[in-house]
């Protein structure tokens, strides 16, 4: 199964340098980045079956949380 790559480098390639800078200078941004990355990896592993079974509802909630964090990251990238 070929899943879409949702890491932030693929989501926001035009902001790579800004993300690198913010990860080291903005603790809130770094925390959001880490949360997004952790959720993204967990979702991918669940979708591949590597972490066992998860309910559709739980997986959907993880995806919604990932999207919320991504939206917040995008707002920060646009503002700075």
C-alpha positions as CSV (number, residue, x, y, z in Angstrom):
1,X,0.0,0.0,0.0
2,X,1.5,3.3,-1.0
3,X,0.4,6.1,1.4
4,X,0.7,9.8,0.8
5,X,3.7,11.3,2.5
6,X,2.4,13.9,5.0
7,X,5.6,15.0,6.6
8,X,5.9,18.7,7.0
9,X,8.8,18.9,4.4
10,X,6.4,17.6,1.8
11,X,3.4,19.6,3.1
12,X,5.2,22.9,3.1
13,X,8.4,22.7,0.9
14,X,8.4,26.4,0.4
15,X,8.9,26.9,4.2
16,X,11.8,24.5,4.8
17,X,14.3,27.1,6.0
18,X,11.7,28.9,8.1
19,X,10.7,25.6,9.8
20,X,14.4,24.8,10.6
21,X,14.8,28.2,12.1
22,X,11.6,28.2,14.1
23,X,12.3,24.7,15.5
24,X,15.5,26.0,17.1
25,X,14.2,29.5,18.1
26,X,10.5,29.0,19.1
27,X,9.7,26.4,21.7
28,X,6.0,26.4,20.9
29,X,6.7,25.8,17.2
30,X,9.2,23.0,18.1
31,X,6.5,21.4,20.3
32,X,3.9,21.6,17.6
33,X,6.4,20.2,15.0
34,X,7.2,17.3,17.3
35,X,3.5,16.6,18.0
36,X,2.7,16.6,14.3
37,X,5.7,14.3,13.5
38,X,4.7,11.8,16.2
39,X,1.1,11.8,15.1
40,X,2.0,11.4,11.5
41,X,4.3,8.5,12.1
42,X,1.8,6.8,14.3
43,X,-1.0,7.2,11.7
44,X,1.3,5.7,9.0
45,X,2.2,2.8,11.2
46,X,-1.5,2.1,12.1
47,X,-2.4,2.3,8.4
48,X,0.3,-0.2,7.5
49,X,-0.8,-2.5,10.4
50,X,2.6,-2.2,12.1
51,X,1.1,-1.1,15.4
52,X,-1.8,-3.5,15.5
53,X,-5.5,-2.7,15.3
54,X,-7.1,0.6,16.0
55,X,-10.7,1.6,15.6
56,X,-11.7,3.7,12.6
57,X,-12.9,6.4,15.1
58,X,-9.6,6.5,16.9
59,X,-7.7,6.7,13.7
60,X,-10.0,9.5,12.4
61,X,-9.5,11.4,15.7
62,X,-5.7,11.1,15.3
63,X,-6.0,12.5,11.7
64,X,-8.1,15.4,12.9
65,X,-5.6,16.2,15.7
66,X,-2.8,16.1,13.1
67,X,-4.7,18.4,10.8
68,X,-5.4,20.8,13.7
69,X,-1.7,20.9,14.5
70,X,-0.8,21.4,10.9
71,X,-3.2,24.3,10.6
72,X,-1.5,25.9,13.6
73,X,1.9,25.4,12.2
74,X,0.8,26.9,8.9
75,X,-0.6,30.0,10.7
76,X,2.8,30.5,12.4
77,X,4.7,30.1,9.1
78,X,2.5,32.7,7.5
79,X,2.8,35.1,10.4
80,X,6.6,35.0,10.7
